[in-house]
């Protein structure tokens, strides 16, 4: 028995839908889990996950290391001697964090419950007074990235993920839905909608 819709027609339709989604999508900045590097200036204690409070080098060695670092074209301070206490490089943490971020294309819906979607879920940022909800719809391939992310930057506004991303649909027709709420105060020229809780 033949299919009613040919494979060529299905592919043409899917390509058109992908182009519509791409055209309506905006760039969203996703912050991945930060990469931890052991502090080059002080000792690191694995058991307490903190600095040992002692410099690895003598004052002369630290000065020479810093000079080599700057001679390589770097302008930051990476080696600085201290006698005891808090390391001036890692501030006592024992490691340095490197922020990692990437961009994804997503359909952005600010305050989805106010748009009158009859069948939509209701989200509330309990404990975050005045926070606005944002819903993102994107490609399912971003599932692991969004599941492990620390924060998002949507339209220049910092957002925190409220719950893990959800997959809706079947197979190649699936879409990834993510709900987040704002952690920044909105700027005056922002198009963000503030919910009135009075």
C-alpha positions as CSV (number, residue, x, y, z in Angstrom):
1,X,0.0,0.0,0.0
2,X,1.4,3.4,-1.0
3,X,1.8,6.3,1.4
4,X,-0.6,9.1,0.7
5,X,2.2,11.7,1.1
6,X,5.3,11.0,-0.9
7,X,8.8,11.1,0.7
8,X,9.8,14.1,-1.4
9,X,6.7,16.1,-0.3
10,X,7.5,15.3,3.4
11,X,11.1,16.4,3.0
12,X,10.0,19.6,1.3
13,X,7.5,20.3,4.1
14,X,10.1,19.6,6.8
15,X,12.6,21.9,5.1
16,X,10.0,24.7,5.0
17,X,9.2,24.3,8.7
18,X,12.9,24.3,9.7
19,X,13.3,27.5,7.7
20,X,10.3,29.1,9.5
21,X,11.7,28.1,12.9
22,X,15.1,29.4,12.0
23,X,13.6,32.7,10.9
24,X,11.6,33.2,14.1
25,X,14.4,32.1,16.4
26,X,16.8,34.4,18.3
27,X,20.3,33.8,19.6
28,X,20.4,32.8,23.3
29,X,23.6,32.7,25.2
30,X,24.0,29.5,27.3
31,X,26.6,29.3,30.0
32,X,28.0,25.8,30.5
33,X,29.4,24.4,33.7
34,X,32.6,26.4,34.4
35,X,35.9,24.6,33.9
36,X,38.0,24.3,37.0
37,X,41.8,24.7,36.9
38,X,44.0,24.1,39.9
39,X,45.5,27.4,41.1
40,X,49.0,27.9,39.7
41,X,50.1,30.0,42.7
42,X,49.0,28.0,45.8
43,X,48.5,24.4,46.9
44,X,45.1,22.7,46.5
45,X,43.6,20.3,49.0
46,X,41.4,17.8,47.4
47,X,39.7,16.7,50.6
48,X,38.5,20.2,51.6
49,X,38.2,21.5,48.0
50,X,40.1,24.6,49.0
51,X,43.4,26.3,49.0
52,X,46.1,25.0,51.4
53,X,46.8,28.6,52.3
54,X,50.5,28.3,51.3
55,X,52.3,29.6,48.2
56,X,54.0,27.1,46.0
57,X,57.0,29.4,45.5
58,X,59.5,31.6,47.3
59,X,59.2,35.3,46.8
60,X,62.0,35.3,44.2
61,X,60.5,32.3,42.3
62,X,57.1,33.9,42.2
63,X,58.5,37.1,40.8
64,X,60.5,35.2,38.1
65,X,57.4,33.2,37.2
66,X,55.3,36.3,36.9
67,X,58.0,38.0,34.7
68,X,58.1,34.9,32.4
69,X,54.3,35.0,32.2
70,X,54.3,38.7,31.2
71,X,57.1,38.1,28.7
72,X,54.9,35.6,27.0
73,X,52.5,38.5,26.2
74,X,50.0,38.1,29.1
75,X,48.8,41.1,31.2
76,X,47.1,39.3,34.1
77,X,48.7,38.4,37.4
78,X,49.1,34.6,37.7
79,X,51.9,34.3,40.3
80,X,52.1,36.5,43.4
81,X,53.9,35.5,46.6
82,X,52.0,35.5,49.9
83,X,53.2,34.2,53.3
84,X,50.1,32.6,54.7
85,X,46.3,32.8,54.5
86,X,44.3,33.6,51.4
87,X,45.9,33.3,48.0
88,X,45.6,36.6,46.0
89,X,45.1,34.7,42.7
90,X,42.3,32.2,43.6
91,X,41.0,34.1,46.7
92,X,41.3,30.9,48.8
93,X,39.3,28.6,46.6
94,X,42.3,26.6,45.4
95,X,41.1,26.6,41.8
96,X,40.3,29.1,39.0
97,X,37.0,29.0,37.1
98,X,36.9,29.5,33.4
99,X,33.5,30.6,32.1
100,X,32.4,28.7,29.0
101,X,29.5,29.9,26.9
102,X,27.9,29.1,23.6
103,X,24.9,30.3,21.5
104,X,21.9,28.5,20.3
105,X,18.9,29.4,18.2
106,X,15.6,29.3,20.1
107,X,12.1,30.6,19.8
108,X,11.7,32.9,22.8
109,X,8.3,33.4,24.5
110,X,8.2,35.9,27.4
111,X,5.6,35.2,30.0
112,X,3.9,32.2,28.2
113,X,1.0,31.9,30.7
114,X,-0.2,35.5,29.8
115,X,-0.5,34.7,26.1
116,X,-3.7,32.7,26.5
117,X,-2.4,29.3,25.6
118,X,-5.3,27.2,26.8
119,X,-3.3,24.0,27.0
120,X,0.0,25.3,28.4
121,X,1.5,24.5,31.7
122,X,1.5,27.2,34.4
123,X,4.9,28.1,35.9
124,X,5.5,30.3,38.9
125,X,8.8,31.5,40.2
126,X,8.0,30.8,43.8
127,X,10.4,32.7,46.1
128,X,11.4,35.1,43.3
129,X,9.1,38.1,43.6
130,X,8.5,39.9,40.3
131,X,10.4,37.4,38.2
132,X,9.2,37.0,34.6
133,X,9.0,33.6,33.1
134,X,10.5,32.9,29.7
135,X,9.9,29.8,27.6
136,X,12.4,28.6,25.0
137,X,11.7,26.2,22.1
138,X,14.7,24.8,20.3
139,X,16.2,21.8,18.6
140,X,16.4,18.5,20.7
141,X,20.1,18.2,20.0
142,X,20.7,20.9,22.7
143,X,19.2,18.8,25.5
144,X,22.5,17.9,27.2
145,X,23.8,21.4,26.8
146,X,20.8,23.0,28.5
147,X,20.5,20.3,31.1
148,X,24.0,21.0,32.4
149,X,24.0,24.8,31.9
150,X,24.3,27.2,34.9
151,X,22.5,30.3,33.4
152,X,21.1,31.8,30.2
153,X,21.3,35.2,28.7
154,X,18.0,35.9,26.8
155,X,17.6,39.2,25.0
156,X,20.4,40.6,27.2
157,X,18.6,39.5,30.4
158,X,20.1,36.9,32.8
159,X,17.8,33.9,33.4
160,X,18.0,30.9,35.6
161,X,16.6,27.5,34.5
162,X,13.5,26.6,36.6
163,X,13.3,22.9,35.7
164,X,15.1,20.4,33.4
165,X,14.3,20.7,29.7
166,X,11.4,18.7,28.3
167,X,11.1,16.9,25.0
168,X,7.7,17.2,23.3
169,X,6.7,15.3,20.2
170,X,8.0,12.1,18.5
171,X,11.1,11.3,16.5
172,X,12.3,14.0,14.1
173,X,9.2,16.0,15.0
174,X,10.3,16.5,18.6
175,X,11.0,19.9,20.1
176,X,12.9,20.9,23.2
177,X,11.0,23.2,25.6
178,X,12.9,24.9,28.5
179,X,11.4,27.2,31.1
180,X,13.4,29.8,33.0
181,X,12.9,32.9,35.0
182,X,14.7,36.2,35.2
183,X,17.3,36.9,37.8
184,X,18.2,40.4,36.6
185,X,16.1,43.5,37.1
186,X,14.8,44.5,33.7
187,X,16.1,47.6,32.1
188,X,13.7,50.5,31.1
189,X,14.1,49.9,27.4
190,X,13.6,46.1,27.7
191,X,10.6,44.5,26.1
192,X,10.3,42.1,29.1
193,X,6.8,41.9,30.5
194,X,6.6,42.2,34.3
195,X,3.7,40.3,35.8
196,X,1.4,42.2,38.2
197,X,0.9,40.1,41.3
198,X,-1.4,42.5,43.0
